[in-house]
């Protein structure tokens, strides 16, 4: 139970830190809730991991709870300070939904989305072809993955 609570609190910490970062970026601030939450989680993970990596390798900081909370507090304090000083608008301006913007593009999807999907398909296809074409032949790989294949 303790590990479950710690895992859930970690997700909340990542989301709260990332949400504060999305407040500071105008393009992300205008996104609807679920999309913004997805970006918030990814930004929170990136911010905390890069911050902890920099502190531990640059200054030799120990990766304890106070260090983690200090790294997470930086964007939270920045967003709160920007809100209190009036640098951020009270209510973000809403644009059309993402679906309407995508349908309005000439090809049905936006060019950046299309390029990202094409790149993801090429990388995924190359990895699949490599895995099928050259299966694990070393002893360690066969020992590990062969045992994993036997147990459902």
N, C-alpha and C positions, 0 to 999 in steps of 0.2 A: 504494500500500500504506500509505503514511504517513497519508493522509486517512482510509482505512478504519479504521485503528487509533485515530486521534483520534476518529472518530465513535463507535466502540464504547466507548471510554473515557468519552466524554461521556454516553452512555446509562447506563453503570455509575455515574458520578458522580450523575446525576439519581436513579437508583434507590436508591443508598445514602443520599443525603440525605433522600429521601422516606421510605425505610424507617425512618430514625431519627425522622422526624416521626410515622409511624404507631405507633411504640413509645410515644410520649407521649400519644396519644389513645386512651382505653379502648375506644371503639366500633370503631375501626379495628384495634386490637391483637387483637381477637377474630376477625377475618375469616380465612378460609382463605387459604393461600399465594398462589394465583393472583389472587384478588380484591385481596388486600392489596398485591401487587406492582403491580397496575394503579393503585391509589390512590397507592402510593409514587412511581411514575413521575410522575404528574400533580402531586402535592404537591412533589416535587423540582424539577420544571420551574418551578412557580409560585414556590417559595421563592427559587430562585437568580435567576430573572428579575426578580422584584420587588425582591430585595435589591440586585442590581446596578444596577437602574434608580434606586433610592433613593440609593445611594452615588454614582453618576455624576452625577445631577442635583442632589442635595442638597449633596454635599461635593466634587464635582468629581473623584472618584476615577477613575483610569485603569482601563479594563477589561483588565487583564492577568491572567495565570495566578495570581499570588499573591492578588489580590483575589477571584477566583473561588473559589479554594480556601478563603480565609478565610470567605466567605459560606457555603460548603458545610460548613465545620467547625462552625459554630454549632449546628445541630441534632444533629450527630454527638456533639459534646461534651456537649450537654444530655442526650441519651439515655444516654450512657455514665455521666455523673454521676448521673442518676436511678437507673440500674441498680446502680451501686456503693454508693450511699447507702441502698439498700433501699426507695426510694419506689415502685418498680415490682415487681409480683409476679414470681416466678421463672418460672412457667408460666401463661400466660393461660388463663382458664376458657373452655372451648369451649361454644358454644351450638349449637342445631340448625342444620343447613345452611340456606342461603338458600332452596333449593328447597322444603324442608319448611315454612319460614315463609311463603313465598308461597302455597303450596297451602292453608295453614291460614287464609288471609284469606277473608272472605266472598265476594269477587268473583273469586277465582282469582289476582288480582294485588293487591298492596298499593295503597292510594290514592295515596301519593306517587309510586310507580312509574307508575301509570296516568296521573296528571296530567303527569308528566315526558314520557311517551310521547306524550300528546295534544298537549302544547306543541311537542315536536319535530316532530310530523307537521304541525302548522299552520304552523310557521316554514318547514319544508322545502317544503311545498306552495305557500306564498306566494312563496318564492324561485323555484321552478320556474315558477309562473304568470307571474312578472315576466320571467324569462328568455325564455319562449316568446312572451309577449305583446309585449314590446318588445326585439327583438334589437339588438345593437350597431349603431348607425347613424353613429357618429362616425368620422372618418377614422382616428384612432389605434386604436380598437377593431377596426375592420374590417381594418386593415393587420396588426395583431398576430394576431387570432384567425382571420382568413381564411387566413393563411399556416399557422397551426397546423392548421387543418382539412384542408389539402391534404396534409400529411405525416403518414403513419401512425405 
